[in-house]
Amino acid sequence: MPEESGFGEKALSQVVEMGLSSQLETAEEINVDVKADLLQAMQGQINGVRSRVKG
């Protein structure tokens, strides 16, 4: 998923990161990259998710 993320994708990725970080207290670093049209994401449809957790 190398192409640039749009504002909606970045915002959604950050929300997912915050949610995961509250559940994974021992993780040092959490990175999430969501690929989705914001309207489709609101309807529960996403094109892809990439995540990496260090810790």
C-alpha distance matrix in Angstrom:
0.0 3.8 5.9 8.5 9.3 12.7 15.7 15.6 12.1 13.2 16.5 15.4 13.3 16.5 18.7 17.0 17.3 20.9 21.7 20.5 22.3 25.5 25.3 24.4 27.2 27.0 23.4 23.2 19.7 17.1 13.5 11.6 8.4 9.2 7.9 11.3 14.2 16.7 19.5 17.9 16.9 20.5 21.5 19.5 16.7 13.0 10.1 8.3 8.9 8.1 11.4 13.5 17.2 19.7 23.3
3.8 0.0 3.8 6.6 8.8 12.4 15.5 16.4 13.2 13.5 17.2 16.9 14.7 17.4 20.2 19.0 18.7 22.2 23.6 22.4 23.7 27.1 27.3 26.2 28.6 28.2 24.5 23.7 20.1 18.1 14.4 13.2 10.1 11.6 10.3 13.7 16.0 18.3 21.4 20.3 19.4 22.9 24.2 22.6 19.9 16.2 13.4 11.8 12.1 10.8 13.5 14.9 18.5 20.5 24.2
5.9 3.8 0.0 3.8 6.5 9.6 13.0 14.2 11.6 12.3 16.0 16.1 14.6 17.3 19.9 19.3 19.5 22.7 24.2 23.6 25.0 28.1 28.7 28.0 30.3 30.4 26.6 25.9 22.2 19.9 16.1 14.5 11.0 11.6 9.6 12.2 13.7 16.2 19.2 18.5 18.1 21.4 22.8 21.8 19.0 15.5 13.0 12.4 13.2 12.9 15.7 17.5 21.0 23.2 26.9
8.5 6.6 3.8 0.0 3.8 6.6 9.8 11.6 9.5 9.6 13.2 14.1 12.9 15.0 17.9 17.9 18.0 20.9 22.7 22.6 23.6 26.6 27.7 27.2 29.3 29.6 25.9 25.0 21.2 19.0 15.3 13.8 10.4 11.1 9.7 11.9 13.0 14.7 18.0 18.0 17.3 20.3 22.3 21.5 19.2 15.9 14.1 13.6 13.9 13.7 16.0 17.8 21.0 23.0 26.6
9.3 8.8 6.5 3.8 0.0 3.8 6.7 8.0 5.7 6.2 9.7 10.4 9.6 11.9 14.5 14.8 15.2 17.9 19.6 19.9 21.1 23.8 25.0 24.9 27.0 27.8 24.3 23.7 19.9 17.3 13.7 11.7 8.3 8.4 7.3 9.2 10.2 11.3 14.8 15.1 14.0 16.8 19.0 18.3 16.4 13.3 12.3 11.9 12.0 12.4 14.5 16.8 19.7 22.1 25.5
12.7 12.4 9.6 6.6 3.8 0.0 3.8 5.5 5.3 6.2 8.6 10.0 10.5 12.4 14.4 15.5 16.5 18.5 20.2 21.1 22.4 24.7 26.2 26.5 28.6 29.7 26.4 25.9 22.2 19.6 16.2 14.0 11.0 10.1 8.9 9.2 8.8 9.3 12.7 13.8 13.0 15.2 17.8 17.8 16.2 13.7 13.4 13.9 14.2 15.4 17.3 19.7 22.4 24.9 28.1
15.7 15.5 13.0 9.8 6.7 3.8 0.0 3.8 5.5 5.2 6.1 8.6 9.8 10.7 12.4 14.4 15.3 16.7 18.6 20.1 21.0 23.0 24.9 25.5 27.3 28.8 25.8 25.2 21.7 19.2 16.3 14.3 12.0 11.2 11.0 10.8 10.1 9.1 12.5 14.3 13.1 14.5 17.6 17.9 17.1 15.0 15.6 15.9 15.7 16.8 18.1 20.4 22.5 25.0 27.9
15.6 16.4 14.2 11.6 8.0 5.5 3.8 0.0 3.8 5.5 5.1 6.1 8.5 9.9 10.6 12.3 14.2 15.5 16.7 18.4 19.9 21.5 23.1 24.2 26.3 28.1 25.2 25.2 21.8 18.8 16.1 13.5 11.3 9.4 9.3 8.2 7.4 5.6 9.1 10.9 9.4 10.7 13.8 14.2 13.7 12.0 13.3 13.9 13.9 15.8 17.1 19.9 22.0 24.9 27.6
12.1 13.2 11.6 9.5 5.7 5.3 5.5 3.8 0.0 3.8 5.5 5.1 6.0 8.6 9.9 10.6 12.2 14.3 15.4 16.4 18.2 20.2 21.4 22.1 24.4 25.9 22.7 22.8 19.3 16.1 13.1 10.2 7.7 5.8 6.1 6.3 7.3 6.8 10.6 11.1 9.1 11.5 14.2 13.6 12.6 10.0 10.7 10.7 10.3 12.0 13.6 16.5 18.9 21.8 24.8
13.2 13.5 12.3 9.6 6.2 6.2 5.2 5.5 3.8 0.0 3.8 5.5 5.0 6.2 8.7 9.9 10.4 12.4 14.3 15.3 16.3 18.6 20.3 20.6 22.5 23.8 20.7 20.3 16.8 14.1 11.2 9.2 7.5 7.4 8.9 9.9 11.0 10.1 13.9 14.7 12.4 14.3 17.4 16.6 15.9 13.3 13.9 13.1 11.8 12.5 13.2 15.4 17.4 20.0 22.8
16.5 17.2 16.0 13.2 9.7 8.6 6.1 5.1 5.5 3.8 0.0 3.8 5.4 5.2 6.3 8.8 9.9 10.7 12.5 14.4 15.4 17.0 19.0 19.9 21.7 23.6 20.8 20.8 17.6 14.8 12.7 10.7 9.9 9.2 11.0 11.1 11.6 9.5 12.9 14.3 11.6 12.5 16.0 15.5 15.8 13.9 15.4 14.9 13.5 14.6 14.8 17.1 18.5 21.1 23.6
15.4 16.9 16.1 14.1 10.4 10.0 8.6 6.1 5.1 5.5 3.8 0.0 3.8 5.4 5.1 6.3 8.6 10.0 10.7 12.4 14.3 15.7 17.1 18.3 20.6 22.6 19.9 20.5 17.3 14.0 12.0 9.1 8.5 6.8 9.0 8.9 10.1 8.1 11.4 11.9 8.7 10.0 13.2 12.2 12.5 10.7 12.7 12.1 10.7 12.4 12.8 15.6 17.1 20.2 22.7
13.3 14.7 14.6 12.9 9.6 10.5 9.8 8.5 6.0 5.0 5.4 3.8 0.0 3.8 5.5 5.2 6.2 8.7 10.0 10.6 12.2 14.5 15.6 16.1 18.4 19.9 16.9 17.3 13.9 10.6 8.2 5.5 5.4 5.3 8.5 9.9 12.1 11.1 14.6 14.5 11.2 13.2 16.0 14.3 14.2 11.6 12.8 11.1 8.8 9.5 9.5 12.0 13.6 16.7 19.3
16.5 17.4 17.3 15.0 11.9 12.4 10.7 9.9 8.6 6.2 5.2 5.4 3.8 0.0 3.8 5.4 4.9 6.2 8.6 9.8 10.4 12.5 14.5 15.0 16.6 18.4 15.7 15.7 12.7 9.9 8.5 7.3 8.4 9.1 12.3 13.4 15.1 13.4 16.8 17.3 13.9 15.2 18.3 16.9 17.3 15.1 16.5 14.9 12.3 12.5 11.5 13.1 13.8 16.4 18.6
18.7 20.2 19.9 17.9 14.5 14.4 12.4 10.6 9.9 8.7 6.3 5.1 5.5 3.8 0.0 3.8 5.4 5.2 6.3 8.7 9.9 11.0 12.9 14.4 16.2 18.6 16.4 17.2 14.6 11.6 11.0 9.2 10.6 10.2 13.3 13.6 15.2 12.9 15.7 16.1 12.5 13.0 16.2 14.8 16.0 14.5 16.7 15.4 12.9 13.9 12.9 14.9 15.2 18.0 19.8
17.0 19.0 19.3 17.9 14.8 15.5 14.4 12.3 10.6 9.9 8.8 6.3 5.2 5.4 3.8 0.0 3.8 5.4 5.1 6.2 8.5 10.1 10.9 12.1 14.7 16.8 14.4 15.7 13.2 9.7 9.1 6.9 8.9 8.6 12.1 13.0 15.3 13.7 16.4 16.0 12.2 13.4 15.9 13.7 14.7 12.9 15.0 13.0 10.2 11.1 9.8 12.0 12.4 15.7 17.5
17.3 18.7 19.5 18.0 15.2 16.5 15.3 14.2 12.2 10.4 9.9 8.6 6.2 4.9 5.4 3.8 0.0 3.8 5.4 5.2 6.0 8.7 10.0 10.2 12.3 14.0 11.3 12.2 9.5 6.3 6.4 5.9 8.9 10.2 13.9 15.5 18.0 16.6 19.7 19.3 15.7 17.1 19.7 17.4 18.1 15.9 17.4 14.9 11.5 11.2 8.9 10.0 9.9 12.6 14.4
20.9 22.2 22.7 20.9 17.9 18.5 16.7 15.5 14.3 12.4 10.7 10.0 8.7 6.2 5.2 5.4 3.8 0.0 3.8 5.5 5.1 6.3 8.9 10.0 11.2 13.8 12.0 12.9 11.1 8.7 9.8 9.7 12.5 13.3 16.9 18.0 19.9 17.9 20.7 20.9 17.1 17.7 20.6 18.6 20.0 18.3 20.3 18.2 15.0 14.9 12.6 13.4 12.5 14.7 15.8
21.7 23.6 24.2 22.7 19.6 20.2 18.6 16.7 15.4 14.3 12.5 10.7 10.0 8.6 6.3 5.1 5.4 3.8 0.0 3.8 5.5 5.4 6.7 8.9 11.0 13.9 12.5 14.5 13.0 10.3 11.5 10.7 13.5 13.6 17.2 17.8 20.0 18.0 20.3 20.0 16.2 16.5 18.9 16.7 18.5 17.3 19.6 17.6 14.5 15.0 12.7 14.0 13.0 15.6 16.4
20.5 22.4 23.6 22.6 19.9 21.1 20.1 18.4 16.4 15.3 14.4 12.4 10.6 9.8 8.7 6.2 5.2 5.5 3.8 0.0 3.8 5.4 5.1 6.0 8.9 11.1 9.4 11.8 10.5 7.7 9.6 9.3 12.7 13.4 17.2 18.5 21.2 19.8 22.3 21.5 17.7 18.7 20.8 18.0 19.3 17.6 19.4 16.8 13.4 13.1 10.2 11.0 9.5 12.3 13.0
22.3 23.7 25.0 23.6 21.1 22.4 21.0 19.9 18.2 16.3 15.4 14.3 12.2 10.4 9.9 8.5 6.0 5.1 5.5 3.8 0.0 3.8 5.3 5.1 6.4 8.7 7.3 9.1 8.5 6.9 9.7 10.8 14.4 15.8 19.6 21.2 23.7 22.1 24.9 24.5 20.7 21.6 24.0 21.4 22.7 20.9 22.5 19.8 16.2 15.3 12.1 11.7 9.5 11.2 11.4
25.5 27.1 28.1 26.6 23.8 24.7 23.0 21.5 20.2 18.6 17.0 15.7 14.5 12.5 11.0 10.1 8.7 6.3 5.4 5.4 3.8 0.0 3.8 5.8 6.3 9.8 9.8 12.0 12.0 10.7 13.4 13.9 17.4 18.2 22.0 23.0 25.3 23.3 25.7 25.4 21.6 21.9 24.2 21.8 23.7 22.4 24.5 22.1 18.6 18.3 15.3 15.3 12.9 14.5 14.1
25.3 27.3 28.7 27.7 25.0 26.2 24.9 23.1 21.4 20.3 19.0 17.1 15.6 14.5 12.9 10.9 10.0 8.9 6.7 5.1 5.3 3.8 0.0 3.8 6.0 9.1 9.3 12.5 12.7 11.1 14.0 14.2 17.7 18.5 22.1 23.3 25.9 24.3 26.4 25.6 21.8 22.4 24.2 21.4 23.2 22.0 24.0 21.4 18.0 17.6 14.5 14.5 12.0 13.9 13.2
24.4 26.2 28.0 27.2 24.9 26.5 25.5 24.2 22.1 20.6 19.9 18.3 16.1 15.0 14.4 12.1 10.2 10.0 8.9 6.0 5.1 5.8 3.8 0.0 3.8 5.6 5.7 9.1 9.9 9.1 12.4 13.5 17.3 18.7 22.4 24.2 27.0 25.8 28.3 27.4 23.6 24.6 26.5 23.5 24.8 23.1 24.5 21.5 17.9 16.7 13.2 12.3 9.2 10.4 9.4
27.2 28.6 30.3 29.3 27.0 28.6 27.3 26.3 24.4 22.5 21.7 20.6 18.4 16.6 16.2 14.7 12.3 11.2 11.0 8.9 6.4 6.3 6.0 3.8 0.0 3.8 5.7 8.4 10.3 10.7 14.3 16.1 19.9 21.6 25.4 27.1 29.8 28.4 31.0 30.4 26.6 27.4 29.5 26.7 28.1 26.4 27.9 24.9 21.2 19.8 16.2 14.8 11.4 11.5 9.6
27.0 28.2 30.4 29.6 27.8 29.7 28.8 28.1 25.9 23.8 23.6 22.6 19.9 18.4 18.6 16.8 14.0 13.8 13.9 11.1 8.7 9.8 9.1 5.6 3.8 0.0 3.8 6.4 9.2 10.6 14.3 16.7 20.4 22.6 26.3 28.5 31.4 30.4 33.1 32.3 28.6 29.8 31.8 28.9 29.9 27.8 28.8 25.5 21.8 19.8 16.1 13.9 10.1 9.1 6.4
23.4 24.5 26.6 25.9 24.3 26.4 25.8 25.2 22.7 20.7 20.8 19.9 16.9 15.7 16.4 14.4 11.3 12.0 12.5 9.4 7.3 9.8 9.3 5.7 5.7 3.8 0.0 3.8 5.6 7.0 10.7 13.2 17.0 19.4 23.0 25.5 28.5 27.7 30.6 29.8 26.1 27.7 29.7 26.8 27.4 25.1 25.8 22.4 18.7 16.5 12.7 10.3 6.6 5.8 4.4
23.2 23.7 25.9 25.0 23.7 25.9 25.2 25.2 22.8 20.3 20.8 20.5 17.3 15.7 17.2 15.7 12.2 12.9 14.5 11.8 9.1 12.0 12.5 9.1 8.4 6.4 3.8 0.0 3.8 7.0 10.3 13.7 17.1 20.1 23.6 26.2 29.1 28.4 31.6 31.0 27.5 29.1 31.5 28.7 29.1 26.4 26.9 23.5 19.8 17.2 13.6 10.7 7.6 5.5 4.8
19.7 20.1 22.2 21.2 19.9 22.2 21.7 21.8 19.3 16.8 17.6 17.3 13.9 12.7 14.6 13.2 9.5 11.1 13.0 10.5 8.5 12.0 12.7 9.9 10.3 9.2 5.6 3.8 0.0 3.8 6.7 10.2 13.5 16.6 20.0 22.8 25.7 25.0 28.4 27.8 24.4 26.3 28.7 26.0 26.2 23.3 23.6 20.3 16.6 14.0 10.6 8.0 5.7 5.0 6.8
17.1 18.1 19.9 19.0 17.3 19.6 19.2 18.8 16.1 14.1 14.8 14.0 10.6 9.9 11.6 9.7 6.3 8.7 10.3 7.7 6.9 10.7 11.1 9.1 10.7 10.6 7.0 7.0 3.8 0.0 3.8 6.7 10.3 13.1 16.6 19.2 22.2 21.6 24.9 24.2 20.7 22.7 24.9 22.3 22.4 19.6 20.0 16.8 13.1 10.8 7.4 5.9 4.6 6.5 8.8
13.5 14.4 16.1 15.3 13.7 16.2 16.3 16.1 13.1 11.2 12.7 12.0 8.2 8.5 11.0 9.1 6.4 9.8 11.5 9.6 9.7 13.4 14.0 12.4 14.3 14.3 10.7 10.3 6.7 3.8 0.0 3.8 6.8 10.1 13.4 16.3 19.2 19.0 22.5 21.7 18.6 20.9 23.2 20.7 20.2 17.1 17.2 14.0 10.5 8.1 5.5 5.2 6.4 8.8 11.9
11.6 13.2 14.5 13.8 11.7 14.0 14.3 13.5 10.2 9.2 10.7 9.1 5.5 7.3 9.2 6.9 5.9 9.7 10.7 9.3 10.8 13.9 14.2 13.5 16.1 16.7 13.2 13.7 10.2 6.7 3.8 0.0 3.8 6.4 9.9 12.6 15.8 15.7 19.0 18.0 14.9 17.4 19.5 17.0 16.5 13.3 13.6 10.5 7.1 5.7 4.4 6.6 8.7 11.8 14.8
8.4 10.1 11.0 10.4 8.3 11.0 12.0 11.3 7.7 7.5 9.9 8.5 5.4 8.4 10.6 8.9 8.9 12.5 13.5 12.7 14.4 17.4 17.7 17.3 19.9 20.4 17.0 17.1 13.5 10.3 6.8 3.8 0.0 3.8 6.6 9.8 12.9 13.4 16.8 15.9 13.2 16.2 18.2 16.0 14.7 11.3 10.9 8.2 5.7 5.1 6.3 9.0 11.9 14.9 18.2
9.2 11.6 11.6 11.1 8.4 10.1 11.2 9.4 5.8 7.4 9.2 6.8 5.3 9.1 10.2 8.6 10.2 13.3 13.6 13.4 15.8 18.2 18.5 18.7 21.6 22.6 19.4 20.1 16.6 13.1 10.1 6.4 3.8 0.0 3.8 6.2 9.6 10.2 13.3 12.1 9.5 12.7 14.5 12.4 11.0 7.6 7.8 6.0 4.6 6.5 8.6 12.0 14.7 18.0 21.0
7.9 10.3 9.6 9.7 7.3 8.9 11.0 9.3 6.1 8.9 11.0 9.0 8.5 12.3 13.3 12.1 13.9 16.9 17.2 17.2 19.6 22.0 22.1 22.4 25.4 26.3 23.0 23.6 20.0 16.6 13.4 9.9 6.6 3.8 0.0 3.8 7.2 9.1 12.0 10.5 9.1 12.7 14.0 12.3 10.0 6.4 5.3 5.0 6.2 8.5 11.5 14.8 17.9 21.2 24.4
11.3 13.7 12.2 11.9 9.2 9.2 10.8 8.2 6.3 9.9 11.1 8.9 9.9 13.4 13.6 13.0 15.5 18.0 17.8 18.5 21.2 23.0 23.3 24.2 27.1 28.5 25.5 26.2 22.8 19.2 16.3 12.6 9.8 6.2 3.8 0.0 3.8 6.0 8.3 6.8 6.0 9.5 10.7 9.8 7.4 4.7 5.1 6.9 8.7 11.8 14.5 18.0 20.8 24.2 27.2
14.2 16.0 13.7 13.0 10.2 8.8 10.1 7.4 7.3 11.0 11.6 10.1 12.1 15.1 15.2 15.3 18.0 19.9 20.0 21.2 23.7 25.3 25.9 27.0 29.8 31.4 28.5 29.1 25.7 22.2 19.2 15.8 12.9 9.6 7.2 3.8 0.0 3.8 5.6 5.2 6.1 8.7 9.9 10.4 8.4 7.2 8.1 10.6 12.5 15.4 18.0 21.5 24.2 27.5 30.5
16.7 18.3 16.2 14.7 11.3 9.3 9.1 5.6 6.8 10.1 9.5 8.1 11.1 13.4 12.9 13.7 16.6 17.9 18.0 19.8 22.1 23.3 24.3 25.8 28.4 30.4 27.7 28.4 25.0 21.6 19.0 15.7 13.4 10.2 9.1 6.0 3.8 0.0 3.8 5.5 5.0 6.3 8.8 9.8 9.2 8.7 10.7 12.6 13.6 16.6 18.5 21.9 24.1 27.4 30.1
19.5 21.4 19.2 18.0 14.8 12.7 12.5 9.1 10.6 13.9 12.9 11.4 14.6 16.8 15.7 16.4 19.7 20.7 20.3 22.3 24.9 25.7 26.4 28.3 31.0 33.1 30.6 31.6 28.4 24.9 22.5 19.0 16.8 13.3 12.0 8.3 5.6 3.8 0.0 3.8 5.4 5.2 6.6 9.0 8.7 9.7 12.1 14.7 16.2 19.4 21.5 25.0 27.2 30.6 33.2
17.9 20.3 18.5 18.0 15.1 13.8 14.3 10.9 11.1 14.7 14.3 11.9 14.5 17.3 16.1 16.0 19.3 20.9 20.0 21.5 24.5 25.4 25.6 27.4 30.4 32.3 29.8 31.0 27.8 24.2 21.7 18.0 15.9 12.1 10.5 6.8 5.2 5.5 3.8 0.0 3.8 5.4 5.0 6.4 5.1 6.7 9.1 12.0 14.0 17.5 19.9 23.5 25.8 29.5 32.1
16.9 19.4 18.1 17.3 14.0 13.0 13.1 9.4 9.1 12.4 11.6 8.7 11.2 13.9 12.5 12.2 15.7 17.1 16.2 17.7 20.7 21.6 21.8 23.6 26.6 28.6 26.1 27.5 24.4 20.7 18.6 14.9 13.2 9.5 9.1 6.0 6.1 5.0 5.4 3.8 0.0 3.8 5.2 4.9 4.9 5.5 8.8 10.6 11.6 15.1 16.9 20.5 22.5 26.2 28.6
20.5 22.9 21.4 20.3 16.8 15.2 14.5 10.7 11.5 14.3 12.5 10.0 13.2 15.2 13.0 13.4 17.1 17.7 16.5 18.7 21.6 21.9 22.4 24.6 27.4 29.8 27.7 29.1 26.3 22.7 20.9 17.4 16.2 12.7 12.7 9.5 8.7 6.3 5.2 5.4 3.8 0.0 3.8 5.4 7.3 9.1 12.5 14.3 14.9 18.4 19.7 23.2 24.8 28.4 30.6
21.5 24.2 22.8 22.3 19.0 17.8 17.6 13.8 14.2 17.4 16.0 13.2 16.0 18.3 16.2 15.9 19.7 20.6 18.9 20.8 24.0 24.2 24.2 26.5 29.5 31.8 29.7 31.5 28.7 24.9 23.2 19.5 18.2 14.5 14.0 10.7 9.9 8.8 6.6 5.0 5.2 3.8 0.0 3.8 5.7 8.9 12.3 14.5 15.8 19.5 21.2 24.8 26.6 30.3 32.4
19.5 22.6 21.8 21.5 18.3 17.8 17.9 14.2 13.6 16.6 15.5 12.2 14.3 16.9 14.8 13.7 17.4 18.6 16.7 18.0 21.4 21.8 21.4 23.5 26.7 28.9 26.8 28.7 26.0 22.3 20.7 17.0 16.0 12.4 12.3 9.8 10.4 9.8 9.0 6.4 4.9 5.4 3.8 0.0 3.8 6.7 10.3 11.9 12.9 16.5 18.1 21.8 23.4 27.2 29.3
16.7 19.9 19.0 19.2 16.4 16.2 17.1 13.7 12.6 15.9 15.8 12.5 14.2 17.3 16.0 14.7 18.1 20.0 18.5 19.3 22.7 23.7 23.2 24.8 28.1 29.9 27.4 29.1 26.2 22.4 20.2 16.5 14.7 11.0 10.0 7.4 8.4 9.2 8.7 5.1 4.9 7.3 5.7 3.8 0.0 3.8 7.0 9.3 11.2 15.0 17.3 21.0 23.3 27.0 29.5
13.0 16.2 15.5 15.9 13.3 13.7 15.0 12.0 10.0 13.3 13.9 10.7 11.6 15.1 14.5 12.9 15.9 18.3 17.3 17.6 20.9 22.4 22.0 23.1 26.4 27.8 25.1 26.4 23.3 19.6 17.1 13.3 11.3 7.6 6.4 4.7 7.2 8.7 9.7 6.7 5.5 9.1 8.9 6.7 3.8 0.0 3.8 5.7 7.8 11.5 14.1 17.9 20.4 24.1 26.8
10.1 13.4 13.0 14.1 12.3 13.4 15.6 13.3 10.7 13.9 15.4 12.7 12.8 16.5 16.7 15.0 17.4 20.3 19.6 19.4 22.5 24.5 24.0 24.5 27.9 28.8 25.8 26.9 23.6 20.0 17.2 13.6 10.9 7.8 5.3 5.1 8.1 10.7 12.1 9.1 8.8 12.5 12.3 10.3 7.0 3.8 0.0 3.8 7.3 10.5 13.8 17.4 20.5 24.0 27.0
8.3 11.8 12.4 13.6 11.9 13.9 15.9 13.9 10.7 13.1 14.9 12.1 11.1 14.9 15.4 13.0 14.9 18.2 17.6 16.8 19.8 22.1 21.4 21.5 24.9 25.5 22.4 23.5 20.3 16.8 14.0 10.5 8.2 6.0 5.0 6.9 10.6 12.6 14.7 12.0 10.6 14.3 14.5 11.9 9.3 5.7 3.8 0.0 3.8 6.8 10.2 13.7 16.9 20.3 23.4
8.9 12.1 13.2 13.9 12.0 14.2 15.7 13.9 10.3 11.8 13.5 10.7 8.8 12.3 12.9 10.2 11.5 15.0 14.5 13.4 16.2 18.6 18.0 17.9 21.2 21.8 18.7 19.8 16.6 13.1 10.5 7.1 5.7 4.6 6.2 8.7 12.5 13.6 16.2 14.0 11.6 14.9 15.8 12.9 11.2 7.8 7.3 3.8 0.0 3.8 6.6 10.3 13.2 16.7 19.7
8.1 10.8 12.9 13.7 12.4 15.4 16.8 15.8 12.0 12.5 14.6 12.4 9.5 12.5 13.9 11.1 11.2 14.9 15.0 13.1 15.3 18.3 17.6 16.7 19.8 19.8 16.5 17.2 14.0 10.8 8.1 5.7 5.1 6.5 8.5 11.8 15.4 16.6 19.4 17.5 15.1 18.4 19.5 16.5 15.0 11.5 10.5 6.8 3.8 0.0 3.8 7.0 10.4 13.7 16.9
11.4 13.5 15.7 16.0 14.5 17.3 18.1 17.1 13.6 13.2 14.8 12.8 9.5 11.5 12.9 9.8 8.9 12.6 12.7 10.2 12.1 15.3 14.5 13.2 16.2 16.1 12.7 13.6 10.6 7.4 5.5 4.4 6.3 8.6 11.5 14.5 18.0 18.5 21.5 19.9 16.9 19.7 21.2 18.1 17.3 14.1 13.8 10.2 6.6 3.8 0.0 3.8 6.7 10.2 13.3
13.5 14.9 17.5 17.8 16.8 19.7 20.4 19.9 16.5 15.4 17.1 15.6 12.0 13.1 14.9 12.0 10.0 13.4 14.0 11.0 11.7 15.3 14.5 12.3 14.8 13.9 10.3 10.7 8.0 5.9 5.2 6.6 9.0 12.0 14.8 18.0 21.5 21.9 25.0 23.5 20.5 23.2 24.8 21.8 21.0 17.9 17.4 13.7 10.3 7.0 3.8 0.0 3.8 6.7 10.0
17.2 18.5 21.0 21.0 19.7 22.4 22.5 22.0 18.9 17.4 18.5 17.1 13.6 13.8 15.2 12.4 9.9 12.5 13.0 9.5 9.5 12.9 12.0 9.2 11.4 10.1 6.6 7.6 5.7 4.6 6.4 8.7 11.9 14.7 17.9 20.8 24.2 24.1 27.2 25.8 22.5 24.8 26.6 23.4 23.3 20.4 20.5 16.9 13.2 10.4 6.7 3.8 0.0 3.8 6.6
19.7 20.5 23.2 23.0 22.1 24.9 25.0 24.9 21.8 20.0 21.1 20.2 16.7 16.4 18.0 15.7 12.6 14.7 15.6 12.3 11.2 14.5 13.9 10.4 11.5 9.1 5.8 5.5 5.0 6.5 8.8 11.8 14.9 18.0 21.2 24.2 27.5 27.4 30.6 29.5 26.2 28.4 30.3 27.2 27.0 24.1 24.0 20.3 16.7 13.7 10.2 6.7 3.8 0.0 3.7
23.3 24.2 26.9 26.6 25.5 28.1 27.9 27.6 24.8 22.8 23.6 22.7 19.3 18.6 19.8 17.5 14.4 15.8 16.4 13.0 11.4 14.1 13.2 9.4 9.6 6.4 4.4 4.8 6.8 8.8 11.9 14.8 18.2 21.0 24.4 27.2 30.5 30.1 33.2 32.1 28.6 30.6 32.4 29.3 29.5 26.8 27.0 23.4 19.7 16.9 13.3 10.0 6.6 3.7 0.0
